[in-house]
Amino acid sequence: MSRKLISSGSEFEQKIGYSRAVVDGDYVFVSGTTGFNYATNSISDDVTEQADQCFSNIEQALQEAGSSIDKIVRVAYILPDREDFKPCWPVFEKWLGDVRPAATFFEARLLEDAMKIEIQVTARV
């Protein structure tokens, strides 16, 4: 299988030089994805709404890559404030409760202060 690049249309992809996702072999590598809603060009102030939007954005990239949420094998959660992690658990359970991929959590600053969570996944095609 050849390498395939997936774009979300984000201005950052061109400016920084990355893809929303890369299909390589049997895997899809989805870049850190924020809760930005591309349909409304907005981002919620609520971390749980952002988390849900992250997964909607990830789902779209996976579908374009020929994969799906249920094929996720690895997830990394990145939040600027570790206190926001636990409130997101119901969102994580909603999207990944049956999938149960290997997971890691990091506390780190994100590109913009409005971004309260970023999620990165690896899935099988």
KOLGU-4560 file (N, C-alpha, C; in nm, 3 decimals, padded with zeros to 5 digits):
<recs>
<n_xx: 00.084 n_yy: -00.118 n_zz: 00.000 ca_xx: 00.000 ca_yy: 00.000 ca_zz: 00.000 c_xx: 00.088 c_yy: 00.124 c_zz: 00.000 mol: A seq: 1 type: MET>
<n_xx: 00.053 n_yy: 00.220 n_zz: -00.082 ca_xx: 00.132 ca_yy: 00.342 ca_zz: -00.087 c_xx: 00.093 c_yy: 00.437 c_zz: 00.026 mol: A seq: 2 type: SER>
<n_xx: 00.177 n_yy: 00.532 n_zz: 00.049 ca_xx: 00.152 ca_yy: 00.632 ca_zz: 00.153 c_xx: 00.045 c_yy: 00.729 c_zz: 00.104 mol: A seq: 3 type: ARG>
<n_xx: -00.053 n_yy: 00.759 n_zz: 00.191 ca_xx: -00.161 ca_yy: 00.850 ca_zz: 00.156 c_xx: -00.172 c_yy: 00.956 c_zz: 00.263 mol: A seq: 4 type: LYS>
<n_xx: -00.181 n_yy: 01.083 n_zz: 00.222 ca_xx: -00.192 ca_yy: 01.194 ca_zz: 00.316 c_xx: -00.338 c_yy: 01.240 c_zz: 00.320 mol: A seq: 5 type: LEU>
<n_xx: -00.389 n_yy: 01.263 n_zz: 00.441 ca_xx: -00.525 ca_yy: 01.308 ca_zz: 00.463 c_xx: -00.518 c_yy: 01.450 c_zz: 00.519 mol: A seq: 6 type: ILE>
<n_xx: -00.596 n_yy: 01.541 n_zz: 00.464 ca_xx: -00.597 ca_yy: 01.680 ca_zz: 00.511 c_xx: -00.734 c_yy: 01.716 c_zz: 00.567 mol: A seq: 7 type: SER>
<n_xx: -00.735 n_yy: 01.799 n_zz: 00.671 ca_xx: -00.861 ca_yy: 01.851 ca_zz: 00.725 c_xx: -00.891 c_yy: 01.988 c_zz: 00.666 mol: A seq: 8 type: SER>
<n_xx: -00.794 n_yy: 02.046 n_zz: 00.598 ca_xx: -00.809 ca_yy: 02.180 ca_zz: 00.545 c_xx: -00.762 c_yy: 02.288 c_zz: 00.641 mol: A seq: 9 type: GLY>
<n_xx: -00.709 n_yy: 02.248 n_zz: 00.755 ca_xx: -00.659 ca_yy: 02.345 ca_zz: 00.852 c_xx: -00.542 c_yy: 02.423 c_zz: 00.795 mol: A seq: 10 type: SER>
<n_xx: -00.540 n_yy: 02.553 n_zz: 00.820 ca_xx: -00.430 ca_yy: 02.637 ca_zz: 00.773 c_xx: -00.297 c_yy: 02.594 c_zz: 00.834 mol: A seq: 11 type: GLU>
<n_xx: -00.301 n_yy: 02.532 n_zz: 00.951 ca_xx: -00.178 ca_yy: 02.492 ca_zz: 01.019 c_xx: -00.106 c_yy: 02.380 c_zz: 00.944 mol: A seq: 12 type: PHE>
<n_xx: -00.180 n_yy: 02.295 n_zz: 00.874 ca_xx: -00.116 ca_yy: 02.185 ca_zz: 00.802 c_xx: -00.014 c_yy: 02.237 c_zz: 00.701 mol: A seq: 13 type: GLU>
<n_xx: -00.051 n_yy: 02.338 n_zz: 00.625 ca_xx: 00.040 ca_yy: 02.396 ca_zz: 00.527 c_xx: 00.151 c_yy: 02.476 c_zz: 00.595 mol: A seq: 14 type: GLN>
<n_xx: 00.114 n_yy: 02.556 n_zz: 00.695 ca_xx: 00.212 ca_yy: 02.643 ca_zz: 00.761 c_xx: 00.318 c_yy: 02.564 c_zz: 00.837 mol: A seq: 15 type: LYS>
<n_xx: 00.277 n_yy: 02.454 n_zz: 00.900 ca_xx: 00.369 ca_yy: 02.379 ca_zz: 00.985 c_xx: 00.429 c_yy: 02.260 c_zz: 00.910 mol: A seq: 16 type: ILE>
<n_xx: 00.360 n_yy: 02.214 n_zz: 00.805 ca_xx: 00.412 ca_yy: 02.103 ca_zz: 00.726 c_xx: 00.376 c_yy: 01.967 c_zz: 00.782 mol: A seq: 17 type: GLY>
<n_xx: 00.247 n_yy: 01.943 n_zz: 00.801 ca_xx: 00.202 ca_yy: 01.812 ca_zz: 00.848 c_xx: 00.069 c_yy: 01.778 c_zz: 00.784 mol: A seq: 18 type: TYR>
<n_xx: 00.023 n_yy: 01.656 n_zz: 00.806 ca_xx: -00.106 ca_yy: 01.610 ca_zz: 00.757 c_xx: -00.195 c_yy: 01.575 c_zz: 00.875 mol: A seq: 19 type: SER>
<n_xx: -00.326 n_yy: 01.588 n_zz: 00.858 ca_xx: -00.421 ca_yy: 01.546 ca_zz: 00.963 c_xx: -00.398 c_yy: 01.398 c_zz: 00.994 mol: A seq: 20 type: ARG>
<n_xx: -00.376 n_yy: 01.320 n_zz: 00.888 ca_xx: -00.350 ca_yy: 01.177 ca_zz: 00.906 c_xx: -00.263 c_yy: 01.128 c_zz: 00.791 mol: A seq: 21 type: ALA>
<n_xx: -00.192 n_yy: 01.019 n_zz: 00.819 ca_xx: -00.109 ca_yy: 00.954 ca_zz: 00.718 c_xx: -00.142 c_yy: 00.805 c_zz: 00.722 mol: A seq: 22 type: VAL>
<n_xx: -00.177 n_yy: 00.751 n_zz: 00.605 ca_xx: -00.197 ca_yy: 00.608 ca_zz: 00.593 c_xx: -00.064 c_yy: 00.553 c_zz: 00.542 mol: A seq: 23 type: VAL>
<n_xx: -00.009 n_yy: 00.457 n_zz: 00.616 ca_xx: 00.117 ca_yy: 00.395 ca_zz: 00.577 c_xx: 00.109 c_yy: 00.247 c_zz: 00.611 mol: A seq: 24 type: ASP>
<n_xx: 00.106 n_yy: 00.164 n_zz: 00.510 ca_xx: 00.091 ca_yy: 00.020 ca_zz: 00.534 c_xx: -00.046 c_yy: -00.010 c_zz: 00.590 mol: A seq: 25 type: GLY>
<n_xx: -00.048 n_yy: -00.084 n_zz: 00.700 ca_xx: -00.174 ca_yy: -00.126 ca_zz: 00.762 c_xx: -00.223 c_yy: -00.029 c_zz: 00.868 mol: A seq: 26 type: ASP>
<n_xx: -00.157 n_yy: 00.085 n_zz: 00.882 ca_xx: -00.191 ca_yy: 00.177 ca_zz: 00.990 c_xx: -00.227 c_yy: 00.317 c_zz: 00.940 mol: A seq: 27 type: TYR>
<n_xx: -00.309 n_yy: 00.385 n_zz: 01.021 ca_xx: -00.341 ca_yy: 00.526 ca_zz: 01.002 c_xx: -00.290 c_yy: 00.598 c_zz: 01.125 mol: A seq: 28 type: VAL>
<n_xx: -00.207 n_yy: 00.698 n_zz: 01.104 ca_xx: -00.152 ca_yy: 00.780 ca_zz: 01.211 c_xx: -00.221 c_yy: 00.915 c_zz: 01.204 mol: A seq: 29 type: PHE>
<n_xx: -00.304 n_yy: 00.944 n_zz: 01.306 ca_xx: -00.378 ca_yy: 01.070 ca_zz: 01.308 c_xx: -00.304 c_yy: 01.168 c_zz: 01.399 mol: A seq: 30 type: VAL>
<n_xx: -00.270 n_yy: 01.283 n_zz: 01.343 ca_xx: -00.200 ca_yy: 01.387 ca_zz: 01.419 c_xx: -00.282 c_yy: 01.432 c_zz: 01.538 mol: A seq: 31 type: SER>
<n_xx: -00.217 n_yy: 01.499 n_zz: 01.632 ca_xx: -00.288 ca_yy: 01.560 ca_zz: 01.743 c_xx: -00.401 c_yy: 01.646 c_zz: 01.687 mol: A seq: 32 type: GLY>
<n_xx: -00.522 n_yy: 01.620 n_zz: 01.734 ca_xx: -00.642 ca_yy: 01.681 ca_zz: 01.680 c_xx: -00.713 c_yy: 01.759 c_zz: 01.791 mol: A seq: 33 type: THR>
<n_xx: -00.742 n_yy: 01.885 n_zz: 01.765 ca_xx: -00.808 ca_yy: 01.968 ca_zz: 01.866 c_xx: -00.959 c_yy: 01.967 c_zz: 01.844 mol: A seq: 34 type: THR>
<n_xx: -01.027 n_yy: 02.037 n_zz: 01.932 ca_xx: -01.172 ca_yy: 02.044 ca_zz: 01.928 c_xx: -01.226 c_yy: 02.156 c_zz: 01.841 mol: A seq: 35 type: GLY>
<n_xx: -01.149 n_yy: 02.200 n_zz: 01.745 ca_xx: -01.195 ca_yy: 02.305 ca_zz: 01.654 c_xx: -01.303 c_yy: 02.247 c_zz: 01.562 mol: A seq: 36 type: PHE>
<n_xx: -01.414 n_yy: 02.317 n_zz: 01.554 ca_xx: -01.524 ca_yy: 02.275 ca_zz: 01.468 c_xx: -01.508 c_yy: 02.345 c_zz: 01.333 mol: A seq: 37 type: ASN>
<n_xx: -01.471 n_yy: 02.268 n_zz: 01.231 ca_xx: -01.444 ca_yy: 02.326 ca_zz: 01.099 c_xx: -01.572 c_yy: 02.371 c_zz: 01.029 mol: A seq: 38 type: TYR>
<n_xx: -01.687 n_yy: 02.315 n_zz: 01.066 ca_xx: -01.814 ca_yy: 02.354 ca_zz: 01.005 c_xx: -01.857 c_yy: 02.494 c_zz: 01.048 mol: A seq: 39 type: ALA>
<n_xx: -01.827 n_yy: 02.528 n_zz: 01.174 ca_xx: -01.868 ca_yy: 02.658 ca_zz: 01.227 c_xx: -01.751 c_yy: 02.754 c_zz: 01.245 mol: A seq: 40 type: THR>
<n_xx: -01.629 n_yy: 02.705 n_zz: 01.217 ca_xx: -01.507 ca_yy: 02.785 ca_zz: 01.237 c_xx: -01.501 c_yy: 02.840 c_zz: 01.379 mol: A seq: 41 type: ASN>
<n_xx: -01.527 n_yy: 02.750 n_zz: 01.476 ca_xx: -01.527 ca_yy: 02.792 ca_zz: 01.616 c_xx: -01.474 c_yy: 02.680 c_zz: 01.705 mol: A seq: 42 type: SER>
<n_xx: -01.446 n_yy: 02.717 n_zz: 01.829 ca_xx: -01.404 ca_yy: 02.619 ca_zz: 01.928 c_xx: -01.479 c_yy: 02.651 c_zz: 02.058 mol: A seq: 43 type: ILE>
<n_xx: -01.535 n_yy: 02.551 n_zz: 02.120 ca_xx: -01.612 ca_yy: 02.568 ca_zz: 02.243 c_xx: -01.520 c_yy: 02.607 c_zz: 02.358 mol: A seq: 44 type: SER>
<n_xx: -01.576 n_yy: 02.672 n_zz: 02.458 ca_xx: -01.502 ca_yy: 02.702 ca_zz: 02.580 c_xx: -01.499 c_yy: 02.583 c_zz: 02.675 mol: A seq: 45 type: ASP>
<n_xx: -01.584 n_yy: 02.483 n_zz: 02.650 ca_xx: -01.600 ca_yy: 02.368 ca_zz: 02.738 c_xx: -01.508 c_yy: 02.254 c_zz: 02.694 mol: A seq: 46 type: ASP>
<n_xx: -01.427 n_yy: 02.204 n_zz: 02.786 ca_xx: -01.330 ca_yy: 02.099 ca_zz: 02.752 c_xx: -01.398 c_yy: 01.970 c_zz: 02.708 mol: A seq: 47 type: VAL>
<n_xx: -01.513 n_yy: 01.936 n_zz: 02.766 ca_xx: -01.580 ca_yy: 01.812 ca_zz: 02.726 c_xx: -01.638 c_yy: 01.825 c_zz: 02.585 mol: A seq: 48 type: THR>
<n_xx: -01.689 n_yy: 01.942 n_zz: 02.551 ca_xx: -01.737 ca_yy: 01.965 ca_zz: 02.415 c_xx: -01.621 c_yy: 01.960 c_zz: 02.316 mol: A seq: 49 type: GLU>
<n_xx: -01.507 n_yy: 02.015 n_zz: 02.357 ca_xx: -01.389 ca_yy: 02.007 ca_zz: 02.272 c_xx: -01.345 c_yy: 01.862 c_zz: 02.252 mol: A seq: 50 type: GLN>
<n_xx: -01.348 n_yy: 01.783 n_zz: 02.360 ca_xx: -01.309 ca_yy: 01.642 ca_zz: 02.349 c_xx: -01.399 c_yy: 01.568 c_zz: 02.251 mol: A seq: 51 type: ALA>
<n_xx: -01.528 n_yy: 01.592 n_zz: 02.260 ca_xx: -01.622 ca_yy: 01.528 ca_zz: 02.169 c_xx: -01.595 c_yy: 01.571 c_zz: 02.025 mol: A seq: 52 type: ASP>
<n_xx: -01.567 n_yy: 01.698 n_zz: 02.005 ca_xx: -01.537 ca_yy: 01.747 ca_zz: 01.870 c_xx: -01.405 c_yy: 01.689 c_zz: 01.818 mol: A seq: 53 type: GLN>
<n_xx: -01.308 n_yy: 01.670 n_zz: 01.909 ca_xx: -01.183 ca_yy: 01.604 ca_zz: 01.869 c_xx: -01.213 c_yy: 01.470 c_zz: 01.804 mol: A seq: 54 type: CYS>
<n_xx: -01.296 n_yy: 01.391 n_zz: 01.872 ca_xx: -01.328 ca_yy: 01.258 ca_zz: 01.820 c_xx: -01.409 c_yy: 01.265 c_zz: 01.691 mol: A seq: 55 type: PHE>
<n_xx: -01.495 n_yy: 01.364 n_zz: 01.676 ca_xx: -01.567 ca_yy: 01.382 ca_zz: 01.549 c_xx: -01.468 c_yy: 01.411 c_zz: 01.437 mol: A seq: 56 type: SER>
<n_xx: -01.371 n_yy: 01.497 n_zz: 01.465 ca_xx: -01.268 ca_yy: 01.529 ca_zz: 01.366 c_xx: -01.182 c_yy: 01.407 c_zz: 01.334 mol: A seq: 57 type: ASN>
<n_xx: -01.147 n_yy: 01.331 n_zz: 01.437 ca_xx: -01.068 ca_yy: 01.209 ca_zz: 01.418 c_xx: -01.147 c_yy: 01.108 c_zz: 01.335 mol: A seq: 58 type: ILE>
<n_xx: -01.275 n_yy: 01.092 n_zz: 01.368 ca_xx: -01.360 ca_yy: 00.997 ca_zz: 01.295 c_xx: -01.362 c_yy: 01.032 c_zz: 01.146 mol: A seq: 59 type: GLU>
<n_xx: -01.374 n_yy: 01.159 n_zz: 01.115 ca_xx: -01.377 ca_yy: 01.201 ca_zz: 00.975 c_xx: -01.246 c_yy: 01.165 c_zz: 00.904 mol: A seq: 60 type: GLN>
<n_xx: -01.133 n_yy: 01.191 n_zz: 00.970 ca_xx: -01.003 ca_yy: 01.158 ca_zz: 00.911 c_xx: -00.989 c_yy: 01.007 c_zz: 00.892 mol: A seq: 61 type: ALA>
<n_xx: -01.032 n_yy: 00.930 n_zz: 00.991 ca_xx: -01.023 ca_yy: 00.784 ca_zz: 00.981 c_xx: -01.109 c_yy: 00.731 c_zz: 00.867 mol: A seq: 62 type: LEU>
<n_xx: -01.229 n_yy: 00.784 n_zz: 00.853 ca_xx: -01.317 ca_yy: 00.740 ca_zz: 00.745 c_xx: -01.254 c_yy: 00.769 c_zz: 00.609 mol: A seq: 63 type: GLN>
<n_xx: -01.196 n_yy: 00.887 n_zz: 00.595 ca_xx: -01.129 ca_yy: 00.922 ca_zz: 00.469 c_xx: -01.011 c_yy: 00.830 c_zz: 00.441 mol: A seq: 64 type: GLU>
<n_xx: -00.951 n_yy: 00.780 n_zz: 00.547 ca_xx: -00.836 ca_yy: 00.690 ca_zz: 00.535 c_xx: -00.877 c_yy: 00.544 c_zz: 00.516 mol: A seq: 65 type: ALA>
<n_xx: -01.007 n_yy: 00.516 n_zz: 00.521 ca_xx: -01.053 ca_yy: 00.378 ca_zz: 00.508 c_xx: -01.051 c_yy: 00.301 c_zz: 00.638 mol: A seq: 66 type: GLY>
<n_xx: -01.059 n_yy: 00.374 n_zz: 00.749 ca_xx: -01.056 ca_yy: 00.312 ca_zz: 00.882 c_xx: -01.177 c_yy: 00.363 c_zz: 00.961 mol: A seq: 67 type: SER>
<n_xx: -01.177 n_yy: 00.338 n_zz: 01.091 ca_xx: -01.288 ca_yy: 00.380 ca_zz: 01.176 c_xx: -01.244 c_yy: 00.384 c_zz: 01.321 mol: A seq: 68 type: SER>
<n_xx: -01.328 n_yy: 00.443 n_zz: 01.404 ca_xx: -01.299 ca_yy: 00.457 ca_zz: 01.547 c_xx: -01.272 c_yy: 00.321 c_zz: 01.611 mol: A seq: 69 type: ILE>
<n_xx: -01.347 n_yy: 00.219 n_zz: 01.573 ca_xx: -01.332 ca_yy: 00.087 ca_zz: 01.635 c_xx: -01.201 c_yy: 00.018 c_zz: 01.598 mol: A seq: 70 type: ASP>
<n_xx: -01.122 n_yy: 00.078 n_zz: 01.510 ca_xx: -00.992 ca_yy: 00.021 ca_zz: 01.472 c_xx: -00.875 c_yy: 00.095 c_zz: 01.538 mol: A seq: 71 type: LYS>
<n_xx: -00.907 n_yy: 00.187 n_zz: 01.630 ca_xx: -00.801 ca_yy: 00.259 ca_zz: 01.702 c_xx: -00.729 c_yy: 00.163 c_zz: 01.797 mol: A seq: 72 type: ILE>
<n_xx: -00.596 n_yy: 00.165 n_zz: 01.791 ca_xx: -00.515 ca_yy: 00.079 ca_zz: 01.879 c_xx: -00.434 c_yy: 00.158 c_zz: 01.981 mol: A seq: 73 type: VAL>
<n_xx: -00.421 n_yy: 00.290 n_zz: 01.959 ca_xx: -00.341 ca_yy: 00.373 ca_zz: 02.049 c_xx: -00.402 c_yy: 00.512 c_zz: 02.053 mol: A seq: 74 type: ARG>
<n_xx: -00.409 n_yy: 00.572 n_zz: 02.173 ca_xx: -00.458 ca_yy: 00.708 ca_zz: 02.188 c_xx: -00.369 c_yy: 00.783 c_zz: 02.287 mol: A seq: 75 type: VAL>
<n_xx: -00.346 n_yy: 00.910 n_zz: 02.257 ca_xx: -00.273 ca_yy: 00.997 ca_zz: 02.350 c_xx: -00.358 c_yy: 01.122 c_zz: 02.371 mol: A seq: 76 type: ALA>
<n_xx: -00.378 n_yy: 01.155 n_zz: 02.499 ca_xx: -00.453 ca_yy: 01.273 ca_zz: 02.537 c_xx: -00.355 c_yy: 01.377 c_zz: 02.586 mol: A seq: 77 type: TYR>
<n_xx: -00.367 n_yy: 01.499 n_zz: 02.535 ca_xx: -00.279 ca_yy: 01.608 ca_zz: 02.575 c_xx: -00.368 c_yy: 01.723 c_zz: 02.622 mol: A seq: 78 type: ILE>
<n_xx: -00.351 n_yy: 01.763 n_zz: 02.747 ca_xx: -00.431 ca_yy: 01.873 ca_zz: 02.804 c_xx: -00.338 c_yy: 01.969 c_zz: 02.878 mol: A seq: 79 type: LEU>
<n_xx: -00.362 n_yy: 02.099 n_zz: 02.865 ca_xx: -00.282 ca_yy: 02.196 ca_zz: 02.939 c_xx: -00.308 c_yy: 02.193 c_zz: 03.089 mol: A seq: 80 type: PRO>
<n_xx: -00.425 n_yy: 02.148 n_zz: 03.130 ca_xx: -00.463 ca_yy: 02.145 ca_zz: 03.271 c_xx: -00.508 c_yy: 02.005 c_zz: 03.308 mol: A seq: 81 type: ASP>
<n_xx: -00.430 n_yy: 01.935 n_zz: 03.388 ca_xx: -00.463 ca_yy: 01.796 ca_zz: 03.423 c_xx: -00.597 c_yy: 01.786 c_zz: 03.495 mol: A seq: 82 type: ARG>
<n_xx: -00.645 n_yy: 01.893 n_zz: 03.555 ca_xx: -00.775 ca_yy: 01.891 ca_zz: 03.622 c_xx: -00.890 c_yy: 01.874 c_zz: 03.521 mol: A seq: 83 type: GLU>
<n_xx: -00.866 n_yy: 01.901 n_zz: 03.395 ca_xx: -00.967 ca_yy: 01.885 ca_zz: 03.291 c_xx: -00.977 c_yy: 01.741 c_zz: 03.239 mol: A seq: 84 type: ASP>
<n_xx: -00.881 n_yy: 01.656 n_zz: 03.278 ca_xx: -00.879 ca_yy: 01.519 ca_zz: 03.226 c_xx: -00.998 c_yy: 01.437 c_zz: 03.274 mol: A seq: 85 type: PHE>
<n_xx: -01.021 n_yy: 01.433 n_zz: 03.404 ca_xx: -01.129 ca_yy: 01.350 ca_zz: 03.459 c_xx: -01.268 c_yy: 01.390 c_zz: 03.407 mol: A seq: 86 type: LYS>
<n_xx: -01.300 n_yy: 01.518 n_zz: 03.394 ca_xx: -01.431 ca_yy: 01.553 ca_zz: 03.339 c_xx: -01.454 c_yy: 01.500 c_zz: 03.197 mol: A seq: 87 type: PRO>
<n_xx: -01.346 n_yy: 01.470 n_zz: 03.125 ca_xx: -01.356 ca_yy: 01.418 ca_zz: 02.988 c_xx: -01.379 c_yy: 01.267 c_zz: 02.982 mol: A seq: 88 type: CYS>
<n_xx: -01.364 n_yy: 01.198 n_zz: 03.093 ca_xx: -01.376 ca_yy: 01.052 ca_zz: 03.091 c_xx: -01.506 c_yy: 01.002 c_zz: 03.028 mol: A seq: 89 type: TRP>
<n_xx: -01.621 n_yy: 01.063 n_zz: 03.057 ca_xx: -01.744 ca_yy: 01.014 ca_zz: 02.991 c_xx: -01.738 c_yy: 01.027 c_zz: 02.838 mol: A seq: 90 type: PRO>
<n_xx: -01.672 n_yy: 01.129 n_zz: 02.789 ca_xx: -01.657 ca_yy: 01.144 ca_zz: 02.644 c_xx: -01.566 c_yy: 01.033 c_zz: 02.590 mol: A seq: 91 type: VAL>
<n_xx: -01.457 n_yy: 01.005 n_zz: 02.660 ca_xx: -01.366 ca_yy: 00.899 ca_zz: 02.618 c_xx: -01.439 c_yy: 00.764 c_zz: 02.618 mol: A seq: 92 type: PHE>
<n_xx: -01.519 n_yy: 00.742 n_zz: 02.722 ca_xx: -01.594 ca_yy: 00.617 ca_zz: 02.730 c_xx: -01.694 c_yy: 00.607 c_zz: 02.615 mol: A seq: 93 type: GLU>
<n_xx: -01.760 n_yy: 00.718 n_zz: 02.583 ca_xx: -01.857 ca_yy: 00.720 ca_zz: 02.473 c_xx: -01.792 c_yy: 00.676 c_zz: 02.342 mol: A seq: 94 type: LYS>
<n_xx: -01.676 n_yy: 00.729 n_zz: 02.313 ca_xx: -01.610 ca_yy: 00.702 ca_zz: 02.186 c_xx: -01.526 c_yy: 00.574 c_zz: 02.187 mol: A seq: 95 type: TRP>
<n_xx: -01.461 n_yy: 00.543 n_zz: 02.300 ca_xx: -01.364 ca_yy: 00.434 ca_zz: 02.302 c_xx: -01.391 c_yy: 00.326 c_zz: 02.407 mol: A seq: 96 type: LEU>
<n_xx: -01.506 n_yy: 00.334 n_zz: 02.474 ca_xx: -01.536 ca_yy: 00.239 ca_zz: 02.581 c_xx: -01.531 c_yy: 00.094 c_zz: 02.539 mol: A seq: 97 type: GLY>
<n_xx: -01.575 n_yy: 00.064 n_zz: 02.417 ca_xx: -01.570 ca_yy: -00.074 ca_zz: 02.367 c_xx: -01.441 c_yy: -00.104 c_zz: 02.293 mol: A seq: 98 type: ASP>
<n_xx: -01.372 n_yy: 00.000 n_zz: 02.250 ca_xx: -01.249 ca_yy: -00.016 ca_zz: 02.172 c_xx: -01.129 c_yy: -00.045 c_zz: 02.262 mol: A seq: 99 type: VAL>
<n_xx: -01.120 n_yy: 00.031 n_zz: 02.369 ca_xx: -01.017 ca_yy: 00.017 ca_zz: 02.473 c_xx: -00.874 c_yy: 00.008 c_zz: 02.419 mol: A seq: 100 type: ARG>
<n_xx: -00.831 n_yy: 00.112 n_zz: 02.348 ca_xx: -00.693 ca_yy: 00.113 ca_zz: 02.297 c_xx: -00.593 c_yy: 00.140 c_zz: 02.409 mol: A seq: 101 type: PRO>
<n_xx: -00.466 n_yy: 00.116 n_zz: 02.380 ca_xx: -00.360 ca_yy: 00.157 ca_zz: 02.471 c_xx: -00.365 c_yy: 00.309 c_zz: 02.479 mol: A seq: 102 type: ALA>
<n_xx: -00.345 n_yy: 00.366 n_zz: 02.598 ca_xx: -00.364 ca_yy: 00.510 ca_zz: 02.615 c_xx: -00.255 c_yy: 00.574 c_zz: 02.700 mol: A seq: 103 type: ALA>
<n_xx: -00.232 n_yy: 00.702 n_zz: 02.672 ca_xx: -00.137 ca_yy: 00.782 ca_zz: 02.748 c_xx: -00.195 c_yy: 00.922 c_zz: 02.764 mol: A seq: 104 type: THR>
<n_xx: -00.167 n_yy: 00.984 n_zz: 02.879 ca_xx: -00.209 ca_yy: 01.121 ca_zz: 02.905 c_xx: -00.085 c_yy: 01.206 c_zz: 02.930 mol: A seq: 105 type: PHE>
<n_xx: -00.084 n_yy: 01.325 n_zz: 02.868 ca_xx: 00.023 ca_yy: 01.422 ca_zz: 02.889 c_xx: -00.039 c_yy: 01.554 c_zz: 02.932 mol: A seq: 106 type: PHE>
<n_xx: 00.031 n_yy: 01.625 n_zz: 03.019 ca_xx: -00.006 ca_yy: 01.763 ca_zz: 03.050 c_xx: 00.097 c_yy: 01.852 c_zz: 02.982 mol: A seq: 107 type: GLU>
<n_xx: 00.048 n_yy: 01.935 n_zz: 02.889 ca_xx: 00.137 ca_yy: 02.023 ca_zz: 02.814 c_xx: 00.058 c_yy: 02.140 c_zz: 02.757 mol: A seq: 108 type: ALA>
<n_xx: 00.125 n_yy: 02.250 n_zz: 02.737 ca_xx: 00.061 ca_yy: 02.364 ca_zz: 02.673 c_xx: 00.032 c_yy: 02.331 c_zz: 02.527 mol: A seq: 109 type: ARG>
<n_xx: -00.077 n_yy: 02.387 n_zz: 02.475 ca_xx: -00.113 ca_yy: 02.366 ca_zz: 02.336 c_xx: -00.088 c_yy: 02.494 c_zz: 02.257 mol: A seq: 110 type: LEU>
<n_xx: -00.107 n_yy: 02.489 n_zz: 02.127 ca_xx: -00.072 ca_yy: 02.599 ca_zz: 02.039 c_xx: -00.142 c_yy: 02.729 c_zz: 02.075 mol: A seq: 111 type: LEU>
<n_xx: -00.271 n_yy: 02.721 n_zz: 02.110 ca_xx: -00.348 ca_yy: 02.840 ca_zz: 02.146 c_xx: -00.417 c_yy: 02.816 c_zz: 02.280 mol: A seq: 112 type: GLU>
<n_xx: -00.432 n_yy: 02.921 n_zz: 02.358 ca_xx: -00.494 ca_yy: 02.907 ca_zz: 02.490 c_xx: -00.638 c_yy: 02.857 c_zz: 02.484 mol: A seq: 113 type: ASP>
<n_xx: -00.708 n_yy: 02.884 n_zz: 02.375 ca_xx: -00.847 ca_yy: 02.839 ca_zz: 02.360 c_xx: -00.856 c_yy: 02.686 c_zz: 02.349 mol: A seq: 114 type: ALA>
<n_xx: -00.747 n_yy: 02.623 n_zz: 02.310 ca_xx: -00.743 ca_yy: 02.476 ca_zz: 02.295 c_xx: -00.721 c_yy: 02.412 c_zz: 02.431 mol: A seq: 115 type: MET>
<n_xx: -00.818 n_yy: 02.332 n_zz: 02.475 ca_xx: -00.811 ca_yy: 02.270 ca_zz: 02.607 c_xx: -00.777 c_yy: 02.122 c_zz: 02.603 mol: A seq: 116 type: LYS>
<n_xx: -00.778 n_yy: 02.064 n_zz: 02.483 ca_xx: -00.744 ca_yy: 01.923 ca_zz: 02.469 c_xx: -00.701 c_yy: 01.896 c_zz: 02.325 mol: A seq: 117 type: ILE>
<n_xx: -00.608 n_yy: 01.803 n_zz: 02.312 ca_xx: -00.564 ca_yy: 01.756 ca_zz: 02.182 c_xx: -00.555 c_yy: 01.604 c_zz: 02.194 mol: A seq: 118 type: GLU>
<n_xx: -00.604 n_yy: 01.534 n_zz: 02.092 ca_xx: -00.605 ca_yy: 01.388 ca_zz: 02.095 c_xx: -00.537 c_yy: 01.335 c_zz: 01.971 mol: A seq: 119 type: ILE>
<n_xx: -00.446 n_yy: 01.239 n_zz: 01.990 ca_xx: -00.373 ca_yy: 01.176 ca_zz: 01.881 c_xx: -00.404 c_yy: 01.027 c_zz: 01.883 mol: A seq: 120 type: GLN>
<n_xx: -00.428 n_yy: 00.966 n_zz: 01.766 ca_xx: -00.457 ca_yy: 00.823 ca_zz: 01.763 c_xx: -00.378 c_yy: 00.753 c_zz: 01.652 mol: A seq: 121 type: VAL>
<n_xx: -00.364 n_yy: 00.623 n_zz: 01.671 ca_xx: -00.316 ca_yy: 00.533 ca_zz: 01.568 c_xx: -00.421 c_yy: 00.424 c_zz: 01.552 mol: A seq: 122 type: THR>
<n_xx: -00.455 n_yy: 00.394 n_zz: 01.428 ca_xx: -00.558 ca_yy: 00.292 ca_zz: 01.401 c_xx: -00.510 c_yy: 00.199 c_zz: 01.290 mol: A seq: 123 type: ALA>
<n_xx: -00.574 n_yy: 00.084 n_zz: 01.283 ca_xx: -00.549 ca_yy: -00.009 ca_zz: 01.174 c_xx: -00.641 c_yy: 00.029 c_zz: 01.057 mol: A seq: 124 type: ARG>
<n_xx: -00.596 n_yy: 00.001 n_zz: 00.938 ca_xx: -00.678 ca_yy: 00.028 ca_zz: 00.819 c_xx: -00.785 c_yy: -00.079 c_zz: 00.811 mol: A seq: 125 type: VAL>
</recs>
